[in-house]
């Protein structure tokens, strides 16, 4: 399979979705950091789903395209639920969407003849570099938007009293 710019961008966005998802799912606080990472995750998820419709084998759609259509709906429902403050529905839709893309990734990474297994067989160094860059940039995003402490800790030295 040819690594066209579309397939490359699709895979990179999917890897961001896979990395950013657990950050928001397992963080206890639902704050500004959660929203920024969440909006980034939603944008990447939409890109992955929509771009998949231009990635076809032999001119045929597969069950993965059905999953993409379903995921567009669930991500949208999750986003609308968050805006309406229906946290239970938001959580269910977003976690379900994440599970869906994880299943799609396992399929894409393990079925022989697909792009990822071919890359791993032909050029594992590139796969490792891309994975490392995804992890580093996702970590940088988190560090850039994470909450900071309210006040800097300053060591107070006791005053010397005149003798």
VOTORVEX-248506 format. One record per residue (C-alpha): residue number from 1; residue in one letter; x, y, z. Coordinates in steps of 0.05 Angstrom, whole numbers. Example, Ala and Ser with C-alpha at 12.3 -4.5 7.8 and 13.67 -1.06 7.14 Angstrom:
2
+-----+-----+--------+--------+--------+
:   n : res :     xx :     yy :     zz :
+-----+-----+--------+--------+--------+
:   1 :   a :    246 :    -90 :    156 :
:   2 :   s :    273 :    -21 :    143 :
+-----+-----+--------+--------+--------+
***
This chain:
163
+-----+-----+--------+--------+--------+
:   n : res :     xx :     yy :     zz :
+-----+-----+--------+--------+--------+
:   1 :   x :      0 :      0 :      0 :
:   2 :   x :     24 :     69 :    -18 :
:   3 :   x :     34 :    118 :     40 :
:   4 :   x :     -1 :    177 :      9 :
:   5 :   x :     -5 :    243 :     47 :
:   6 :   x :    -78 :    227 :     64 :
:   7 :   x :    -62 :    159 :     94 :
:   8 :   x :     -2 :    188 :    131 :
:   9 :   x :    -45 :    244 :    161 :
:  10 :   x :   -100 :    194 :    177 :
:  11 :   x :    -53 :    149 :    215 :
:  12 :   x :    -20 :    206 :    253 :
:  13 :   x :    -87 :    235 :    274 :
:  14 :   x :   -110 :    165 :    295 :
:  15 :   x :    -48 :    157 :    338 :
:  16 :   x :    -62 :    224 :    371 :
:  17 :   x :   -133 :    201 :    386 :
:  18 :   x :   -106 :    137 :    417 :
:  19 :   x :    -56 :    175 :    461 :
:  20 :   x :   -100 :    234 :    482 :
:  21 :   x :   -162 :    192 :    497 :
:  22 :   x :   -136 :    159 :    561 :
:  23 :   x :   -108 :    225 :    586 :
:  24 :   x :   -179 :    253 :    590 :
:  25 :   x :   -213 :    188 :    609 :
:  26 :   x :   -168 :    175 :    669 :
:  27 :   x :   -157 :    246 :    695 :
:  28 :   x :   -198 :    259 :    756 :
:  29 :   x :   -208 :    333 :    745 :
:  30 :   x :   -255 :    359 :    691 :
:  31 :   x :   -226 :    428 :    680 :
:  32 :   x :   -196 :    473 :    627 :
:  33 :   x :   -143 :    421 :    612 :
:  34 :   x :   -197 :    369 :    601 :
:  35 :   x :   -233 :    415 :    553 :
:  36 :   x :   -172 :    434 :    512 :
:  37 :   x :   -148 :    363 :    505 :
:  38 :   x :   -220 :    341 :    492 :
:  39 :   x :   -230 :    391 :    435 :
:  40 :   x :   -163 :    370 :    406 :
:  41 :   x :   -185 :    297 :    411 :
:  42 :   x :   -253 :    312 :    379 :
:  43 :   x :   -220 :    349 :    321 :
:  44 :   x :   -171 :    292 :    309 :
:  45 :   x :   -228 :    241 :    315 :
:  46 :   x :   -270 :    278 :    263 :
:  47 :   x :   -209 :    281 :    217 :
:  48 :   x :   -196 :    206 :    225 :
:  49 :   x :   -269 :    188 :    211 :
:  50 :   x :   -280 :    235 :    153 :
:  51 :   x :   -213 :    221 :    119 :
:  52 :   x :   -228 :    146 :    122 :
:  53 :   x :   -281 :    154 :     68 :
:  54 :   x :   -226 :    171 :     18 :
:  55 :   x :   -184 :    111 :     38 :
:  56 :   x :   -215 :     51 :      3 :
:  57 :   x :   -189 :    -16 :    -21 :
:  58 :   x :   -210 :    -37 :    -91 :
:  59 :   x :   -262 :     19 :    -93 :
:  60 :   x :   -302 :    -15 :    -37 :
:  61 :   x :   -321 :     10 :     31 :
:  62 :   x :   -309 :    -38 :     90 :
:  63 :   x :   -339 :    -46 :    159 :
:  64 :   x :   -288 :      5 :    183 :
:  65 :   x :   -325 :     58 :    142 :
:  66 :   x :   -389 :     39 :    177 :
:  67 :   x :   -352 :     47 :    243 :
:  68 :   x :   -328 :    116 :    220 :
:  69 :   x :   -399 :    138 :    205 :
:  70 :   x :   -424 :    111 :    272 :
:  71 :   x :   -365 :    145 :    308 :
:  72 :   x :   -381 :    213 :    276 :
:  73 :   x :   -450 :    207 :    307 :
:  74 :   x :   -426 :    184 :    376 :
:  75 :   x :   -372 :    238 :    380 :
:  76 :   x :   -423 :    291 :    361 :
:  77 :   x :   -472 :    264 :    413 :
:  78 :   x :   -416 :    265 :    465 :
:  79 :   x :   -398 :    337 :    447 :
:  80 :   x :   -471 :    360 :    450 :
:  81 :   x :   -480 :    323 :    516 :
:  82 :   x :   -420 :    359 :    546 :
:  83 :   x :   -447 :    426 :    523 :
:  84 :   x :   -514 :    409 :    554 :
:  85 :   x :   -478 :    385 :    617 :
:  86 :   x :   -505 :    314 :    610 :
:  87 :   x :   -441 :    284 :    637 :
:  88 :   x :   -466 :    212 :    639 :
:  89 :   x :   -483 :    213 :    564 :
:  90 :   x :   -419 :    252 :    549 :
:  91 :   x :   -376 :    201 :    584 :
:  92 :   x :   -412 :    141 :    552 :
:  93 :   x :   -407 :    169 :    481 :
:  94 :   x :   -334 :    190 :    487 :
:  95 :   x :   -310 :    126 :    520 :
:  96 :   x :   -350 :     85 :    469 :
:  97 :   x :   -319 :    125 :    412 :
:  98 :   x :   -250 :    113 :    441 :
:  99 :   x :   -263 :     38 :    446 :
: 100 :   x :   -286 :     38 :    374 :
: 101 :   x :   -223 :     71 :    349 :
: 102 :   x :   -181 :     24 :    392 :
: 103 :   x :   -215 :    -36 :    359 :
: 104 :   x :   -204 :     -5 :    290 :
: 105 :   x :   -130 :      6 :    307 :
: 106 :   x :   -121 :    -66 :    329 :
: 107 :   x :   -151 :    -88 :    264 :
: 108 :   x :   -109 :    -40 :    223 :
: 109 :   x :    -45 :    -59 :    259 :
: 110 :   x :    -53 :   -134 :    259 :
: 111 :   x :    -86 :   -154 :    193 :
: 112 :   x :    -32 :   -173 :    142 :
: 113 :   x :    -31 :   -131 :     79 :
: 114 :   x :    -54 :    -67 :    113 :
: 115 :   x :     -9 :     -6 :    115 :
: 116 :   x :     14 :    -10 :    188 :
: 117 :   x :     38 :    -82 :    187 :
: 118 :   x :     73 :    -69 :    121 :
: 119 :   x :    108 :     -8 :    150 :
: 120 :   x :    128 :    -48 :    212 :
: 121 :   x :    158 :   -102 :    168 :
: 122 :   x :    191 :    -57 :    117 :
: 123 :   x :    213 :      3 :    159 :
: 124 :   x :    207 :     -8 :    234 :
: 125 :   x :    252 :     52 :    249 :
: 126 :   x :    203 :    100 :    217 :
: 127 :   x :    146 :     70 :    258 :
: 128 :   x :    185 :     78 :    322 :
: 129 :   x :    204 :    151 :    306 :
: 130 :   x :    132 :    168 :    289 :
: 131 :   x :    106 :    135 :    352 :
: 132 :   x :    158 :    172 :    394 :
: 133 :   x :    140 :    239 :    362 :
: 134 :   x :     66 :    228 :    375 :
: 135 :   x :     80 :    212 :    448 :
: 136 :   x :    126 :    271 :    456 :
: 137 :   x :     79 :    322 :    424 :
: 138 :   x :     19 :    295 :    462 :
: 139 :   x :     59 :    301 :    526 :
: 140 :   x :     79 :    372 :    507 :
: 141 :   x :      6 :    390 :    496 :
: 142 :   x :    -12 :    362 :    564 :
: 143 :   x :     45 :    399 :    598 :
: 144 :   x :     26 :    464 :    563 :
: 145 :   x :    -47 :    463 :    585 :
: 146 :   x :    -43 :    427 :    652 :
: 147 :   x :    -64 :    467 :    714 :
: 148 :   x :     -8 :    503 :    750 :
: 149 :   x :     -6 :    512 :    825 :
: 150 :   x :    -41 :    575 :    849 :
: 151 :   x :     19 :    608 :    882 :
: 152 :   x :     92 :    593 :    872 :
: 153 :   x :    125 :    562 :    933 :
: 154 :   x :    175 :    610 :    961 :
: 155 :   x :    223 :    591 :   1015 :
: 156 :   x :    220 :    641 :   1071 :
: 157 :   x :    284 :    649 :   1108 :
: 158 :   x :    280 :    672 :   1180 :
: 159 :   x :    303 :    742 :   1191 :
: 160 :   x :    367 :    752 :   1228 :
: 161 :   x :    358 :    793 :   1289 :
: 162 :   x :    411 :    845 :   1304 :
: 163 :   x :    457 :    823 :   1359 :
+-----+-----+--------+--------+--------+
***
